């Protein structure tokens, strides 16, 4: 719980208007899928209800996820930073794609 508390404080200070998206990720960490490959796999299994894409990520990596999510009608939220997306997901490194699995 200490990690969550530290992440939340960092997110609140840095984000402003994107706070809601990142805050949501901190609340559903047990249902998060991190990374492009894992997200594509979860999308193929129809196990995702929303996707988060970092704007500073390589578009060649994120495009297949965006395309597949659009085909399935799953909302894609774009966030500004891989590092902040990783922090909100509970990891210490940046990530280009994060998906939230169904309940």
C-alpha positions in Angstrom: 0.0 0.0 0.0 3.0 2.3 0.5 3.9 2.0 -3.2 0.3 3.0 -4.1 0.5 6.0 -1.8 3.8 7.2 -3.3 2.6 6.7 -6.9 -0.6 8.6 -6.2 1.2 11.6 -4.8 3.6 11.7 -7.7 0.7 11.4 -10.2 -1.4 14.1 -8.5 1.5 16.6 -8.5 2.5 16.0 -12.1 -0.7 15.6 -14.1 -3.4 18.1 -13.6 -6.1 17.4 -16.2 -4.9 13.8 -16.9 -5.2 12.9 -13.2 -8.4 11.0 -13.6 -7.0 8.6 -16.2 -3.9 7.8 -14.2 -5.9 7.7 -10.9 -8.2 5.0 -12.4 -5.2 2.9 -13.2 -3.9 3.0 -9.7 -7.2 1.7 -8.5 -7.4 -1.3 -10.8 -3.8 -2.5 -10.6 -4.9 -6.1 -10.0 -6.6 -6.1 -13.4 -3.9 -4.4 -15.4 -2.1 -6.0 -18.4 1.2 -4.2 -19.1 2.9 -4.1 -22.5 2.1 -4.5 -26.2 2.3 -8.2 -26.5 0.2 -9.0 -23.4 -2.3 -6.4 -24.4 -2.7 -7.8 -27.9 -3.1 -11.3 -26.4 -5.8 -10.1 -24.0 -7.6 -8.2 -26.8 -7.6 -11.4 -28.9 -9.2 -13.2 -25.9 -11.8 -10.5 -25.5 -10.6 -9.9 -22.0 -10.1 -6.1 -22.1 -12.5 -3.3 -21.5 -10.2 -0.3 -22.1 -6.7 0.5 -23.3 -4.2 3.3 -22.4 -1.6 4.3 -25.0 1.4 6.6 -24.2 1.8 9.4 -26.8 5.6 9.3 -26.6 5.7 5.6 -27.5 6.9 4.2 -30.9 3.8 4.3 -33.2 4.9 1.0 -34.8 4.5 -0.7 -31.5 1.2 0.9 -30.5 -0.6 0.9 -33.9 -1.6 -2.8 -33.8 -3.1 -2.3 -30.4 -5.0 0.8 -31.5 -6.3 -1.0 -34.6 -7.4 -4.1 -32.8 -9.1 -2.1 -30.0 -11.0 0.0 -32.6 -12.1 -3.2 -34.4 -13.5 -4.5 -31.1 -15.0 -1.2 -30.0 -12.8 -0.9 -27.0 -12.0 2.6 -25.9 -8.3 3.8 -26.2 -7.2 6.6 -23.9 -4.1 8.5 -24.9 -1.8 9.7 -22.1 1.3 11.9 -22.4 4.1 9.8 -21.0 5.4 6.2 -21.0 7.1 6.9 -17.6 3.9 8.2 -16.0 1.9 5.4 -17.5 4.4 2.9 -16.0 4.3 4.6 -12.6 0.5 4.6 -12.6 0.6 0.9 -13.4 2.8 0.1 -10.5 6.1 -0.5 -12.3 9.3 1.5 -12.1 9.9 1.7 -15.8 7.9 3.2 -18.6 5.4 1.3 -20.7 3.8 2.1 -24.1 0.5 0.2 -23.6 -1.6 -0.8 -20.6 -4.9 -2.5 -20.7 -7.6 -3.0 -18.0 -9.0 -6.5 -18.0 -12.8 -7.1 -17.6 -14.1 -7.7 -14.0 
